[in-house]
Amino acid sequence: MHEASLVESVLVRVAQLTPAGSRVVKIRLRVGGMSGANPDALQFAFEALRGDALGEQAELLIESDPDGAELDLVEIEVDDAPD
């Protein structure tokens, strides 16, 4: 299941882009139909891996792009005042 390695790469990138002290609330991805990535498998992998990197509160939203060929990180929503 290559989706787990894709999610690991996304989580690393999110960590690099998120300001220190912020809590990630939501990540939005765009999955191209020709990328070979299965949205359900991406969601499953995210739920399994998010706790170590982001905490259980983080949510993954996946948009489909039937004509696209890539997996794109579209948006990261953060809460600057973590609990």
Helices and strands as residue ranges (DSSP letters): H 2-17, E 23-32, H 39-53, E 59-65, E 71-79
